Amino acid sequence: MGKRIVSPLVLAALSIGIASCQKLESPKPRGGGLPFEFSQMRDAIPAEYGSVVSVTTLATDPYVATLWFAKPDKSIVGVRVNTSTGEILARVLVVPRR
């Protein structure tokens, strides 16, 4: 007898819950505003980038590492390197300091 009462109540609660759902809007990509430069050198990292301060990787692409450099003017430069092919990627992220 208990199942006869509980089943319709659970079904009604699920129906109300499903009926009240709304589709979420997909997030719109935002422009970060940080400038990308294109490196002229693809076989070495320019000495003008300064000293390496950190290296990071992405979980989505473990073979690509970003080398972070501190320039003499304290700006930060990110250079991506594919560690499986040894390729230095052309786009370089520049984070200015003020």
C-alpha positions in Angstrom: 0.0 0.0 0.0 2.9 2.4 0.7 4.3 1.9 -2.8 1.0 2.9 -4.3 1.1 6.3 -2.6 4.8 7.0 -2.9 5.1 6.1 -6.6 2.7 8.8 -7.8 4.2 11.4 -5.5 7.7 10.7 -6.8 6.4 10.8 -10.4 4.7 14.1 -9.7 7.8 15.6 -8.1 10.0 14.5 -11.0 7.5 15.9 -13.5 7.4 19.3 -11.8 11.2 19.4 -11.6 11.6 18.6 -15.3 8.9 21.0 -16.3 10.6 23.9 -14.4 14.1 23.3 -16.0 15.4 26.0 -18.4 18.2 25.6 -20.9 21.2 27.5 -19.8 22.8 29.9 -22.3 26.2 28.8 -23.5 29.0 31.1 -22.2 30.1 33.7 -24.8 33.8 33.9 -25.4 35.4 37.0 -24.0 38.3 38.7 -25.4 41.0 39.0 -22.8 42.7 42.0 -24.4 46.2 40.7 -23.9 48.3 41.1 -27.0 49.8 38.2 -29.0 52.9 38.7 -31.0 54.3 36.5 -33.7 57.8 35.3 -33.1 60.2 35.8 -36.0 62.5 33.2 -34.5 61.2 29.6 -34.6 64.5 27.8 -33.9 65.3 29.6 -30.6 63.8 31.8 -28.0 65.1 35.4 -28.2 67.4 36.5 -25.3 65.3 39.7 -25.1 62.6 37.7 -23.4 64.7 37.5 -20.3 64.9 34.7 -17.7 62.5 31.8 -17.5 60.4 32.0 -14.3 58.0 29.2 -14.8 56.8 26.3 -17.0 53.2 25.2 -17.2 51.3 22.5 -19.2 47.7 22.0 -20.1 45.7 19.0 -19.1 44.1 18.9 -22.5 47.4 18.9 -24.3 50.2 17.5 -22.2 52.8 17.7 -25.0 52.6 21.5 -25.2 54.4 23.5 -22.4 54.3 27.2 -21.9 57.5 28.8 -20.9 57.0 32.0 -19.0 59.8 34.6 -19.2 60.3 37.9 -17.2 61.6 40.6 -19.5 63.9 43.3 -18.2 60.9 45.8 -18.2 59.1 43.3 -15.9 56.5 42.4 -18.6 55.8 38.6 -18.9 56.1 36.6 -22.1 54.6 33.2 -22.6 56.1 31.0 -25.3 54.5 27.7 -26.2 56.7 24.7 -27.1 55.5 21.3 -28.3 57.7 18.9 -26.4 57.0 15.9 -28.6 58.1 17.6 -31.8 60.5 20.2 -30.5 58.5 23.0 -32.3 58.4 26.5 -30.9 54.9 27.8 -31.7 54.6 31.2 -33.5 52.2 33.0 -31.2 53.7 34.5 -28.1 51.5 35.9 -25.3 52.7 39.2 -23.9 51.5 40.4 -20.4 52.4 44.0 -19.9 53.2 45.4 -16.5 52.2 48.9 -15.3 
